[in-house]
Amino acid sequence: MSVVLHGPAYSNYARSVRLVLEEKGVPYTLNEVHLLSGEGQKPEHLKRHPWGKAPAFEHDGFALFETFAIARYVDEAFPGPRLQPEDVRARARMTQVCGVLDSYAYQPLVMKIFWQNAIVPMQGGVPDPAVIAEALPQAERALAAVESLAGGGCVEGFLCGDAFSLADCHLAPMLEYFAMTEEGRVALARRPRLSAWWERTRGRSSVTRTRPTLR
């Protein structure tokens, strides 16, 4: 059964899906569509994703875009460890955490703080301290919400129960980029439960195998 994921290895959301594929043990091909160089706006990719973003997904002629939809499909369509809690409340919490990450965490953590610190200099620019300063309270609020929703589980276990879930796959790429920045390290130091979760998760085999190289 042919599985193809379209998107660059450095994409936060493509990596979330790759984590799901790795955790499930699903063989896949990564078609590197380099969004930073404009490849996402080429006609062939716009057919896969109308907004030219990543990831897009294909499985034996079935096409999907949007990360959470792809992640759920992979979890439910393939054998391997279950990545969604069986308990209805824990599963609802997982969905809530993913929604919070998409709506309130991704922009400040990745697209503002990480972007200014890492991508802007790579492109020859100078980071804008005002953008970072504006994003920091938003980042703190999002991290506080995720830590609160996860409860005590993230100290010794995972975000939504005793097993690695789609919520963990969703957060790991964001937190990895955020933790590369000084602001991110300081913010995580103030959140020992989330820091403990990240210290365990960062060495997980699926996380190390999908770790991007920035250049």
Secondary structure as UniProt FT lines:
FT   STRAND          3..6
FT   TURN            9..10
FT   HELIX           12..24
FT   STRAND          29..31
FT   HELIX           35..37
FT   HELIX           39..41
FT   HELIX           43..48
FT   TURN            50..51
FT   STRAND          56..59
FT   TURN            60..61
FT   STRAND          62..65
FT   HELIX           67..77
FT   HELIX           88..100
FT   HELIX           101..105
FT   HELIX           107..119
FT   HELIX           120..122
FT   TURN            123..124
FT   HELIX           129..150
FT   TURN            151..152
FT   HELIX           153..156
FT   TURN            159..160
FT   HELIX           166..179
FT   HELIX           182..189
FT   HELIX           192..201
FT   TURN            202..203
FT   HELIX           205..209
//
